[in-house]
Amino acid sequence: MVFIWNQLSVKEMKVESGRKKVVYLGILIGLFLAFFAVWRSGRGREDTGQETRKFGATYMTMNNPYFQDMNAQIEEIVEANGDILLYRDPAQDQEKQNEQILDMLAEDIDGLFLNPVNWETVKPALLACKEAEVPVFVIDTNVYDDEYAVFSILSDNYDAGVQCARDMMKKKSSARIVVIDSPGTKSIDDRVAGFMDTIAGKEEYEVTAWLHGKGELEISMDVVSELLKSESEESVFDVVLGGNDPTALGALAALQMNQMQDGILIYGIDGSPDGKVMIKEGYMEGSSAQQPVVIAEQAVAMAYDYLDGKEVERLVIVPVTMITGDNIDAFDLAGWQ
């Protein structure tokens, strides 16, 4: 009995020893593979003669799927190149954005993707980038002092407003219109200008109220709600032009809360997934669609070209497309164009 027990113990010890060897071998293999991956990554950089580049990115807000998806695309491409992207959310505060840009400059970024909160008062940050010799790549909306930018890549924002106005005029012979803008945001300023220029001289189309929505759903919902509560002459309208899709969706939410959405045409500008679903369901009339993924891809490609010493265009305008209930089935509801 003792002999059998001793034999079993010896076998168990051998099995346990074998298990330990397998575990140790697995650990060694894992360490080797990790080392090899790091070595190969570093070797690739040595072969190209490049060091890891670090980019900064800042958008007027990250409380908008448009900028979230744009940033995700930029980040994906930058990291696929073995580089680093730092990004910041100033939450619609230009002073904060300027401070964040200074912080990123202190982290030795090699280039900055910039979507300004205010196209004029971003200038101190542009001057700081020039002083630090960090190139600025403007995306989605202009900067006033564009001589400090390497390039600007934008949607055709003026035409987006034109498209909304033309669609409205096809469907209504007259209208009382609420415009929800965002003063200082050049992209939205241009959209409103396109809309207003298209209806200029046509007295049957009257803008009864101008509201400041700052491009945000919640703010737009609040300002439209306040207008409806006022029961003033301005509160009677049958068309809403939102400076972007979140603005239009905020107006829709306010109208639904007050059970007043029937018969009101709501226009946005983005062609966002949420906006397209609302068009499909009949709650929004239309949205002039942007292409944030295309803008992101082109911006990163141009940034790398510039850093590699190649010439790049100073201004790139990306076309927009009007989406309504008539053509909504041609678009992917879950993604961007």
C-alpha positions as CSV (number, residue, x, y, z in Angstrom):
1,M,0.0,0.0,0.0
2,V,2.8,2.3,0.9
3,F,4.6,1.4,-2.3
4,I,1.5,2.1,-4.5
5,W,1.1,5.4,-2.7
6,N,4.8,6.3,-3.3
7,Q,4.5,5.4,-7.0
8,L,1.4,7.5,-7.4
9,S,3.1,10.4,-5.6
10,V,6.1,10.1,-8.0
11,K,3.8,10.1,-11.0
12,E,1.9,13.1,-9.7
13,M,5.2,14.9,-9.2
14,K,6.2,14.1,-12.7
15,V,2.9,15.3,-14.1
16,E,3.1,18.5,-12.0
17,S,6.6,19.1,-13.2
18,G,5.4,18.6,-16.8
19,R,2.6,21.1,-16.2
20,K,5.1,23.7,-14.9
21,K,7.3,23.2,-17.9
22,V,4.4,23.8,-20.2
23,V,3.4,27.0,-18.3
24,Y,7.0,28.2,-18.3
25,L,7.3,27.5,-22.0
26,G,4.0,29.4,-22.7
27,I,5.3,32.4,-20.7
28,L,8.6,32.4,-22.6
29,I,6.8,32.1,-26.0
30,G,4.5,35.0,-25.0
31,L,7.4,37.2,-24.0
32,F,9.3,36.4,-27.2
33,L,6.3,37.2,-29.4
34,A,5.8,40.5,-27.5
35,F,9.5,41.4,-27.8
36,F,9.4,40.5,-31.5
37,A,6.4,42.7,-32.1
38,V,8.0,45.7,-30.4
39,W,11.2,45.1,-32.2
40,R,9.6,44.8,-35.6
41,S,7.5,48.0,-35.0
42,G,10.7,49.9,-34.0
43,R,12.6,48.3,-36.9
44,G,9.9,49.6,-39.4
45,R,10.4,53.1,-38.1
46,E,14.2,52.8,-38.5
47,D,13.8,51.5,-42.1
48,T,11.7,54.5,-43.1
49,G,14.0,56.9,-41.2
50,Q,11.0,58.3,-39.3
51,E,10.4,58.8,-35.6
52,T,6.9,58.4,-34.1
53,R,4.8,61.4,-34.8
54,K,2.4,63.0,-32.4
55,F,-0.6,64.9,-33.6
56,G,-3.1,67.0,-31.7
57,A,-6.8,67.4,-32.5
58,T,-9.4,69.7,-31.1
59,Y,-13.1,70.1,-32.1
60,M,-15.6,72.7,-31.0
61,T,-17.4,70.0,-29.1
62,M,-17.4,66.2,-28.8
63,N,-21.0,66.3,-27.8
64,N,-21.9,65.6,-31.5
65,P,-21.6,62.3,-33.3
66,Y,-20.3,64.2,-36.3
67,F,-17.1,65.1,-34.5
68,Q,-16.9,61.8,-32.6
69,D,-16.8,59.9,-35.9
70,M,-14.5,62.3,-37.6
71,N,-12.0,62.0,-34.7
72,A,-12.3,58.2,-34.6
73,Q,-11.4,58.1,-38.3
74,I,-8.4,60.4,-37.8
75,E,-7.3,58.4,-34.8
76,E,-7.6,55.1,-36.7
77,I,-5.4,56.2,-39.6
78,V,-2.8,57.9,-37.4
79,E,-2.4,54.9,-35.1
80,A,-2.3,52.6,-38.2
81,N,0.8,54.6,-39.2
82,G,2.4,53.9,-35.8
83,D,1.8,57.4,-34.6
84,I,-0.1,59.1,-31.7
85,L,-3.2,61.3,-31.6
86,L,-4.0,63.5,-28.7
87,Y,-7.5,65.1,-28.8
88,R,-9.3,67.6,-26.7
89,D,-12.9,68.7,-26.1
90,P,-13.3,72.4,-25.3
91,A,-17.1,72.1,-25.0
92,Q,-17.9,75.2,-27.1
93,D,-15.5,77.4,-25.1
94,Q,-12.9,79.1,-27.3
95,E,-10.8,80.3,-24.4
96,K,-10.6,76.7,-23.2
97,Q,-9.8,75.5,-26.6
98,N,-6.9,78.0,-26.8
99,E,-5.6,76.7,-23.5
100,Q,-5.9,73.1,-24.6
101,I,-3.9,73.9,-27.8
102,L,-1.1,75.4,-25.7
103,D,-1.1,72.3,-23.5
104,M,-0.7,70.1,-26.6
105,L,2.1,72.3,-27.9
106,A,3.8,71.7,-24.6
107,E,3.6,68.0,-25.3
108,D,5.6,68.5,-28.6
109,I,2.9,67.7,-31.1
110,D,4.1,67.6,-34.7
111,G,0.8,68.9,-36.2
112,L,-2.6,70.1,-35.1
113,F,-6.0,69.2,-36.6
114,L,-8.2,72.2,-35.7
115,N,-12.0,72.7,-35.7
116,P,-12.4,76.1,-34.0
117,V,-15.1,77.0,-31.6
118,N,-15.0,80.6,-32.9
119,W,-13.3,81.3,-36.2
120,E,-12.0,84.7,-35.1
121,T,-11.0,84.4,-31.5
122,V,-9.0,81.2,-32.1
123,K,-6.2,83.5,-33.4
124,P,-4.0,83.5,-30.2
125,A,-3.8,79.7,-30.5
126,L,-2.8,80.0,-34.2
127,L,-0.1,82.5,-33.3
128,A,1.2,80.1,-30.7
129,C,1.3,77.3,-33.2
130,K,3.3,79.5,-35.6
131,E,5.7,80.4,-32.8
132,A,6.2,76.8,-32.0
133,E,6.5,75.9,-35.8
134,V,3.6,73.4,-35.5
135,P,1.5,73.2,-38.7
136,V,-2.2,73.7,-38.4
137,F,-4.7,71.6,-40.4
138,V,-8.1,73.2,-40.4
139,I,-11.1,70.8,-40.7
140,D,-14.8,71.3,-41.1
141,T,-15.0,75.1,-40.5
142,N,-12.8,78.0,-41.4
143,V,-10.5,80.2,-39.4
144,Y,-10.6,83.9,-40.1
145,D,-6.8,84.2,-40.1
146,D,-6.3,81.3,-42.6
147,E,-2.7,82.4,-43.4
148,Y,-1.7,80.6,-40.3
149,A,-3.2,77.3,-41.5
150,V,-1.4,74.9,-43.9
151,F,-4.8,74.0,-45.4
152,S,-8.5,74.0,-44.8
153,I,-10.8,71.1,-45.8
154,L,-14.5,71.9,-45.5
155,S,-17.9,70.9,-46.5
156,D,-19.6,73.1,-49.1
157,N,-21.5,74.8,-46.2
158,Y,-23.0,77.6,-48.3
159,D,-24.5,75.1,-50.8
160,A,-25.9,73.1,-47.9
161,G,-28.1,76.1,-47.0
162,V,-29.0,76.7,-50.6
163,Q,-30.2,73.0,-50.9
164,C,-32.4,73.3,-47.9
165,A,-34.0,76.5,-49.1
166,R,-34.6,75.1,-52.6
167,D,-36.3,72.0,-51.2
168,M,-38.5,74.1,-48.9
169,M,-39.6,76.3,-51.8
170,K,-40.5,73.3,-53.8
171,K,-42.8,72.1,-51.1
172,K,-44.2,75.4,-49.7
173,S,-45.4,78.4,-51.6
174,S,-45.0,80.6,-48.5
175,A,-43.5,80.0,-45.1
176,R,-42.8,81.5,-41.7
177,I,-39.3,80.3,-40.8
178,V,-37.3,79.9,-37.6
179,V,-33.6,79.9,-38.1
180,I,-31.4,78.4,-35.4
181,D,-27.8,79.6,-35.9
182,S,-24.5,79.7,-34.0
183,P,-22.8,83.1,-34.3
184,G,-19.0,82.7,-34.6
185,T,-19.2,79.2,-36.0
186,K,-18.3,80.0,-39.6
187,S,-19.6,76.7,-41.0
188,I,-23.1,77.4,-39.6
189,D,-22.8,81.1,-40.6
190,D,-22.2,80.0,-44.2
191,R,-25.1,77.6,-44.2
192,V,-27.5,80.2,-43.0
193,A,-26.1,82.7,-45.6
194,G,-26.8,80.2,-48.3
195,F,-30.4,79.7,-47.1
196,M,-31.0,83.4,-46.7
197,D,-29.5,84.4,-50.1
198,T,-31.7,81.8,-51.8
199,I,-35.0,83.2,-50.3
200,A,-33.8,86.8,-50.6
201,G,-36.4,89.1,-52.3
202,K,-39.2,86.6,-51.9
203,E,-41.6,88.2,-49.4
204,E,-43.7,85.0,-49.1
205,Y,-40.8,83.4,-47.2
206,E,-40.4,85.3,-43.9
207,V,-37.9,84.6,-41.1
208,T,-39.9,85.2,-38.0
209,A,-37.3,84.3,-35.3
210,W,-33.5,83.9,-35.0
211,L,-32.4,81.6,-32.2
212,H,-28.9,80.8,-31.1
213,G,-28.5,77.0,-30.6
214,K,-24.7,76.8,-30.6
215,G,-24.9,73.6,-32.6
216,E,-26.1,71.7,-29.6
217,L,-29.3,69.5,-29.3
218,E,-30.1,70.5,-25.7
219,I,-29.5,74.2,-26.2
220,S,-31.7,74.2,-29.3
221,M,-34.4,72.3,-27.6
222,D,-34.4,74.9,-24.7
223,V,-34.5,78.0,-27.0
224,V,-37.3,76.6,-29.1
225,S,-39.3,75.6,-26.0
226,E,-38.9,79.2,-24.7
227,L,-40.1,80.5,-28.1
228,L,-43.2,78.3,-28.0
229,K,-44.0,79.3,-24.4
230,S,-43.9,83.0,-25.4
231,E,-47.1,82.7,-27.5
232,S,-45.9,85.6,-29.5
233,E,-46.4,86.2,-33.2
234,E,-42.8,84.8,-33.7
235,S,-43.9,81.5,-32.1
236,V,-46.2,80.8,-35.1
237,F,-44.1,79.1,-37.8
238,D,-44.1,76.2,-40.2
239,V,-40.4,75.8,-41.1
240,V,-37.3,75.3,-39.0
241,L,-33.8,75.6,-40.4
242,G,-31.2,74.1,-38.0
243,G,-27.6,74.9,-38.4
244,N,-26.8,71.2,-38.1
245,D,-28.6,68.0,-37.3
246,P,-28.4,68.2,-33.5
247,T,-29.9,71.7,-33.7
248,A,-32.8,70.4,-35.9
249,L,-33.3,67.4,-33.6
250,G,-33.4,69.8,-30.6
251,A,-36.2,71.8,-32.3
252,L,-38.0,68.5,-33.1
253,A,-37.8,67.5,-29.4
254,A,-39.3,70.8,-28.3
255,L,-42.1,70.6,-30.8
256,Q,-42.9,67.1,-29.8
257,M,-43.0,68.0,-26.1
258,N,-45.5,70.7,-26.9
259,Q,-47.4,68.4,-29.4
260,M,-46.9,71.0,-32.1
261,Q,-44.7,69.1,-34.7
262,D,-47.5,68.5,-37.2
263,G,-47.2,70.4,-40.4
264,I,-43.8,71.9,-39.6
265,L,-40.9,71.2,-42.0
266,I,-37.7,70.7,-40.1
267,Y,-34.3,70.9,-41.9
268,G,-30.9,70.0,-40.6
269,I,-27.5,69.9,-42.1
270,D,-25.2,66.9,-41.6
271,G,-26.9,63.8,-42.9
272,S,-26.2,62.1,-39.5
273,P,-27.5,58.6,-38.7
274,D,-30.0,60.1,-36.2
275,G,-31.1,62.7,-38.7
276,K,-31.6,60.1,-41.4
277,V,-33.7,57.9,-39.1
278,M,-35.9,60.9,-38.4
279,I,-36.3,61.6,-42.1
280,K,-37.1,58.0,-42.7
281,E,-39.8,58.2,-40.0
282,G,-41.2,61.4,-41.4
283,Y,-40.3,63.6,-38.4
284,M,-37.6,65.7,-40.3
285,E,-38.1,67.0,-43.8
286,G,-34.5,66.9,-44.9
287,S,-30.8,67.3,-44.2
288,S,-28.0,68.4,-46.4
289,A,-25.5,65.6,-45.9
290,Q,-21.8,66.1,-45.1
291,Q,-19.1,63.5,-45.3
292,P,-17.1,63.6,-42.0
293,V,-15.2,60.3,-42.7
294,V,-14.1,61.6,-46.2
295,I,-13.0,64.9,-44.7
296,A,-11.0,63.0,-42.0
297,E,-9.4,60.7,-44.5
298,Q,-8.4,63.6,-46.8
299,A,-7.2,65.7,-43.9
300,V,-4.9,63.0,-42.6
301,A,-3.5,62.2,-46.0
302,M,-2.8,65.8,-46.7
303,A,-1.2,66.3,-43.3
304,Y,1.2,63.4,-43.9
305,D,2.0,64.7,-47.4
306,Y,2.8,68.1,-45.9
307,L,5.1,66.7,-43.2
308,D,6.8,64.6,-45.8
309,G,7.7,67.7,-47.8
310,K,5.0,67.5,-50.5
311,E,2.8,70.3,-51.7
312,V,-0.8,70.3,-50.7
313,E,-3.8,72.4,-51.7
314,R,-4.7,75.3,-49.5
315,L,-8.4,74.8,-49.7
316,V,-10.5,71.7,-50.3
317,I,-14.3,71.9,-50.5
318,V,-16.2,68.6,-50.1
319,P,-19.7,68.5,-51.8
320,V,-22.9,68.0,-49.9
321,T,-26.0,66.1,-50.9
322,M,-29.6,66.8,-50.0
323,I,-31.4,63.9,-48.3
324,T,-35.2,63.9,-48.1
325,G,-37.9,61.3,-47.9
326,D,-37.7,61.0,-51.6
327,N,-34.2,59.5,-51.7
328,I,-33.6,58.4,-48.1
329,D,-33.6,54.7,-49.1
330,A,-30.4,55.3,-51.1
331,F,-28.5,56.1,-47.9
332,D,-27.2,54.0,-45.0
333,L,-29.2,54.9,-41.9
334,A,-26.6,53.5,-39.6
335,G,-23.5,55.4,-40.9
336,W,-22.3,58.5,-42.7
337,Q,-22.0,59.0,-46.4
